[in-house]
Amino acid sequence: MDMTAVLVAFLAVVTYLLVRSGELRTWHIVLVGLLGIYLDRIGWTDPVVHAGTWILQGFTHTT
């Protein structure tokens, strides 16, 4: 399992716990998901993915 799958699973668990606790509403998740889909369609996700990978590698000290 690569680091991306672990990160996605972690974010899914955090999202679930936030919704369950009432800190995050379901419509917030829908809006953020739509923003993510929109950013993917216009091609702005590559810099975000590269920045996220760079930060994650910095925290885990892997290359």
Distance bins in CASP14 RR format, pairs under 12 A and 6 or more apart:
PFRMAT RR
TARGET T0000
AUTHOR 0000-0000-0000
RMODE 2
METHOD distances of the structure
MODEL  1
1 7 0 0 0 0 0 1 0 0 0 0 0
1 8 0 0 0 0 0 1 0 0 0 0 0
1 9 0 0 0 0 1 0 0 0 0 0 0
1 10 0 0 0 0 0 1 0 0 0 0 0
2 8 0 0 0 0 0 1 0 0 0 0 0
2 9 0 0 0 0 0 1 0 0 0 0 0
2 53 0 0 0 0 0 1 0 0 0 0 0
2 56 0 0 0 0 0 1 0 0 0 0 0
2 60 0 0 0 0 0 1 0 0 0 0 0
2 62 0 0 0 0 0 1 0 0 0 0 0
3 9 0 0 0 0 0 1 0 0 0 0 0
3 10 0 0 0 0 0 1 0 0 0 0 0
3 52 0 0 0 0 0 1 0 0 0 0 0
3 53 0 0 0 0 1 0 0 0 0 0 0
3 55 0 0 0 0 0 1 0 0 0 0 0
3 56 1 0 0 1 0 0 0 0 0 0 0
3 57 0 0 0 0 1 0 0 0 0 0 0
3 58 0 0 0 0 0 1 0 0 0 0 0
3 59 0 0 0 0 0 1 0 0 0 0 0
3 60 1 0 0 1 0 0 0 0 0 0 0
3 62 1 0 0 1 0 0 0 0 0 0 0
3 63 0 0 0 0 0 1 0 0 0 0 0
4 10 0 0 0 0 0 1 0 0 0 0 0
4 11 0 0 0 0 0 1 0 0 0 0 0
4 49 0 0 0 0 1 0 0 0 0 0 0
4 52 0 0 0 0 1 0 0 0 0 0 0
4 53 0 0 0 0 1 0 0 0 0 0 0
4 56 0 0 0 0 1 0 0 0 0 0 0
4 57 0 0 0 0 0 1 0 0 0 0 0
5 11 0 0 0 0 0 1 0 0 0 0 0
5 12 0 0 0 0 0 1 0 0 0 0 0
6 12 0 0 0 0 0 1 0 0 0 0 0
6 13 0 0 0 0 0 1 0 0 0 0 0
6 56 0 0 0 0 1 0 0 0 0 0 0
6 60 0 0 0 0 1 0 0 0 0 0 0
7 13 0 0 0 0 0 1 0 0 0 0 0
7 14 0 0 0 0 0 1 0 0 0 0 0
7 49 0 0 0 0 0 1 0 0 0 0 0
7 52 0 0 0 0 1 0 0 0 0 0 0
7 53 0 0 0 0 1 0 0 0 0 0 0
7 55 0 0 0 0 0 1 0 0 0 0 0
7 56 1 0 0 1 0 0 0 0 0 0 0
7 57 0 0 0 0 0 1 0 0 0 0 0
7 59 0 0 0 0 0 1 0 0 0 0 0
7 60 0 0 0 0 0 1 0 0 0 0 0
8 14 0 0 0 0 0 1 0 0 0 0 0
8 15 0 0 0 0 0 1 0 0 0 0 0
8 56 0 0 0 0 0 1 0 0 0 0 0
9 15 0 0 0 0 0 1 0 0 0 0 0
9 16 0 0 0 0 0 1 0 0 0 0 0
10 16 0 0 0 0 0 1 0 0 0 0 0
10 17 0 0 0 0 0 1 0 0 0 0 0
10 56 0 0 0 0 0 1 0 0 0 0 0
11 17 0 0 0 0 0 1 0 0 0 0 0
11 18 0 0 0 0 0 1 0 0 0 0 0
11 29 0 0 0 0 0 1 0 0 0 0 0
11 32 0 0 0 0 0 1 0 0 0 0 0
11 33 0 0 0 0 0 1 0 0 0 0 0
11 52 0 0 0 0 0 1 0 0 0 0 0
11 56 0 0 0 0 0 1 0 0 0 0 0
12 18 0 0 0 0 0 1 0 0 0 0 0
12 19 0 0 0 0 0 1 0 0 0 0 0
12 29 0 0 0 0 0 1 0 0 0 0 0
13 19 0 0 0 0 0 1 0 0 0 0 0
13 20 0 0 0 0 0 1 0 0 0 0 0
14 20 0 0 0 0 0 1 0 0 0 0 0
14 21 0 0 0 0 0 1 0 0 0 0 0
14 23 0 0 0 0 0 1 0 0 0 0 0
14 24 0 0 0 0 1 0 0 0 0 0 0
14 29 0 0 0 0 0 1 0 0 0 0 0
15 21 0 0 0 0 0 1 0 0 0 0 0
15 22 0 0 0 0 0 1 0 0 0 0 0
15 23 0 0 0 0 0 1 0 0 0 0 0
15 24 1 0 0 1 0 0 0 0 0 0 0
15 25 0 0 0 0 0 1 0 0 0 0 0
15 26 0 0 0 0 0 1 0 0 0 0 0
15 28 0 0 0 0 1 0 0 0 0 0 0
15 29 1 0 0 1 0 0 0 0 0 0 0
15 30 0 0 0 0 0 1 0 0 0 0 0
15 32 0 0 0 0 1 0 0 0 0 0 0
15 33 0 0 0 0 0 1 0 0 0 0 0
16 22 0 0 0 0 0 1 0 0 0 0 0
16 23 0 0 0 0 0 1 0 0 0 0 0
16 24 0 0 0 0 1 0 0 0 0 0 0
16 26 0 0 0 0 0 1 0 0 0 0 0
16 29 0 0 0 0 1 0 0 0 0 0 0
17 23 0 0 0 0 1 0 0 0 0 0 0
17 24 0 0 0 0 1 0 0 0 0 0 0
18 24 1 1 0 0 0 0 0 0 0 0 0
18 25 0 0 0 0 1 0 0 0 0 0 0
18 26 0 0 0 0 0 1 0 0 0 0 0
18 28 0 0 0 0 1 0 0 0 0 0 0
18 29 0 0 0 0 1 0 0 0 0 0 0
18 32 0 0 0 0 0 1 0 0 0 0 0
19 25 1 0 0 1 0 0 0 0 0 0 0
19 26 1 0 0 1 0 0 0 0 0 0 0
19 27 0 0 0 0 0 1 0 0 0 0 0
19 28 0 0 0 0 1 0 0 0 0 0 0
19 29 1 0 0 1 0 0 0 0 0 0 0
19 30 0 0 0 0 0 1 0 0 0 0 0
19 32 0 0 0 0 0 1 0 0 0 0 0
20 26 0 0 0 0 0 1 0 0 0 0 0
22 28 0 0 0 0 0 1 0 0 0 0 0
22 29 0 0 0 0 0 1 0 0 0 0 0
23 29 0 0 0 0 0 1 0 0 0 0 0
24 30 0 0 0 0 0 1 0 0 0 0 0
24 31 0 0 0 0 0 1 0 0 0 0 0
24 32 0 0 0 0 1 0 0 0 0 0 0
25 31 0 0 0 0 1 0 0 0 0 0 0
25 32 0 0 0 0 0 1 0 0 0 0 0
26 32 0 0 0 0 0 1 0 0 0 0 0
26 33 0 0 0 0 0 1 0 0 0 0 0
27 33 0 0 0 0 0 1 0 0 0 0 0
27 34 0 0 0 0 0 1 0 0 0 0 0
28 34 0 0 0 0 0 1 0 0 0 0 0
28 35 0 0 0 0 0 1 0 0 0 0 0
29 35 0 0 0 0 0 1 0 0 0 0 0
29 36 0 0 0 0 0 1 0 0 0 0 0
30 36 0 0 0 0 0 1 0 0 0 0 0
30 37 0 0 0 0 0 1 0 0 0 0 0
31 37 0 0 0 0 0 1 0 0 0 0 0
31 38 0 0 0 0 0 1 0 0 0 0 0
32 38 0 0 0 0 0 1 0 0 0 0 0
32 39 0 0 0 0 0 1 0 0 0 0 0
33 39 0 0 0 0 1 0 0 0 0 0 0
33 40 0 0 0 0 1 0 0 0 0 0 0
34 40 0 0 0 0 0 1 0 0 0 0 0
34 41 0 0 0 0 0 1 0 0 0 0 0
35 41 0 0 0 0 0 1 0 0 0 0 0
35 42 0 0 0 0 0 1 0 0 0 0 0
35 44 0 0 0 0 0 1 0 0 0 0 0
35 45 0 0 0 0 0 1 0 0 0 0 0
35 48 0 0 0 0 0 1 0 0 0 0 0
36 42 0 0 0 0 0 1 0 0 0 0 0
36 43 0 0 0 0 0 1 0 0 0 0 0
36 44 0 0 0 0 1 0 0 0 0 0 0
36 45 1 0 0 1 0 0 0 0 0 0 0
36 48 0 0 0 0 1 0 0 0 0 0 0
36 49 0 0 0 0 0 1 0 0 0 0 0
37 43 0 0 0 0 0 1 0 0 0 0 0
37 44 0 0 0 0 0 1 0 0 0 0 0
37 45 0 0 0 0 1 0 0 0 0 0 0
38 44 0 0 0 0 1 0 0 0 0 0 0
38 45 0 0 0 0 1 0 0 0 0 0 0
39 45 1 0 1 0 0 0 0 0 0 0 0
39 46 0 0 0 0 1 0 0 0 0 0 0
39 47 0 0 0 0 1 0 0 0 0 0 0
39 48 1 0 0 1 0 0 0 0 0 0 0
39 49 0 0 0 0 0 1 0 0 0 0 0
40 46 0 0 0 0 1 0 0 0 0 0 0
40 48 0 0 0 0 1 0 0 0 0 0 0
40 49 0 0 0 0 1 0 0 0 0 0 0
42 48 0 0 0 0 0 1 0 0 0 0 0
43 49 0 0 0 0 0 1 0 0 0 0 0
44 50 0 0 0 0 0 1 0 0 0 0 0
44 51 0 0 0 0 0 1 0 0 0 0 0
45 51 0 0 0 0 0 1 0 0 0 0 0
45 52 0 0 0 0 0 1 0 0 0 0 0
45 53 0 0 0 0 0 1 0 0 0 0 0
46 52 0 0 0 0 0 1 0 0 0 0 0
46 53 0 0 0 0 0 1 0 0 0 0 0
47 53 0 0 0 0 0 1 0 0 0 0 0
47 54 0 0 0 0 0 1 0 0 0 0 0
48 54 0 0 0 0 0 1 0 0 0 0 0
48 55 0 0 0 0 0 1 0 0 0 0 0
49 55 0 0 0 0 0 1 0 0 0 0 0
49 56 0 0 0 0 0 1 0 0 0 0 0
50 56 0 0 0 0 0 1 0 0 0 0 0
50 57 0 0 0 0 0 1 0 0 0 0 0
51 57 0 0 0 0 0 1 0 0 0 0 0
51 58 0 0 0 0 0 1 0 0 0 0 0
52 58 0 0 0 0 1 0 0 0 0 0 0
52 59 0 0 0 0 1 0 0 0 0 0 0
52 60 0 0 0 0 0 1 0 0 0 0 0
53 59 0 0 0 0 0 1 0 0 0 0 0
53 60 0 0 0 0 0 1 0 0 0 0 0
53 62 0 0 0 0 0 1 0 0 0 0 0
53 63 0 0 0 0 0 1 0 0 0 0 0
54 60 0 0 0 0 0 1 0 0 0 0 0
54 62 0 0 0 0 0 1 0 0 0 0 0
54 63 0 0 0 0 0 1 0 0 0 0 0
56 62 0 0 0 0 1 0 0 0 0 0 0
56 63 0 0 0 0 0 1 0 0 0 0 0
57 63 1 0 0 1 0 0 0 0 0 0 0
END
